[in-house]
Amino acid sequence: MRWFFFASAVIGVLILTSFTQPEFQVLGWGISTVSCLGWVMIAIQDRDIPRALMESMYAIIGVWGFINWLN
């Protein structure tokens, strides 16, 4: 699962930095948010609270970006 979430993070960043159309930006934010939530789950399993909190903040920002681009 770690490699899946790593690959999805890379894909999300590539989409966010390569496309300017809103529909692609929404997709990039969505993929990035899912990736962050996956890393939160992994960090909780590893009992790595600081990393879980950091990824939680990134996920919250990702949700904000997703909603921002929908508006």
N, C-alpha and C positions, 0 to 999 in steps of 0.2 A: 504494500500500500504506500510505503514511503516514496518509492519511485514514481508511482502514479501521481501522487500529490506534488512531487517535485516537477514532473513533466507538465502537469496542469498549471503550476505556478509560472513556468517558463512560457507556456503558450499564452496565458493570460497577459503577461508582461509584453510579449511580442505583439499581441493584438492591441493593447493599450498604447504602445509606442509607434505602431505602424499605420494605423487607420485613423482618419479624422471623422468618418461618418458616424453619427450617433448610434445607429444600430450595431455597429461593430464595437463601439466603446461600451455599450451596455453588455454585450457578450463578454468582452474582456473583463469588466468589473465583476460580472457573474462568475466567470471561471476563477478569477482570483479569490473571490469570496469563498467559493467551495473549497479551493485549495487551502486557504487559511483555516477553515473549519476542520478540514482533515488533519492539519498539523496540530490544531488544538487537541483533537482526540488522541493523537499520537503522543503529544506532550503529557497529557493526563495519564495515559498508560505508563509512560516512563517516569511518572511522578516528578516531572520537571515543571514546577509551578511558574517560575519566571518566564519560561518560554511559552507556556500556555497562556499567560496573561498578555505577553507581547503579541502572540498570534491572534488572541481575542480582540485586541485593539485594532490590528490590521483588518480583521473580519468586519468589525464595526465600521471602520472607514470604507471598506469595500461595499458594504450595504449602503452607506451614504452616497458613494460614487454611483452605484447602480440606480438608486432612487433619483439622484441629481440628473443623470443622463436621461431618465425616463420623462422627467419634467422638461 
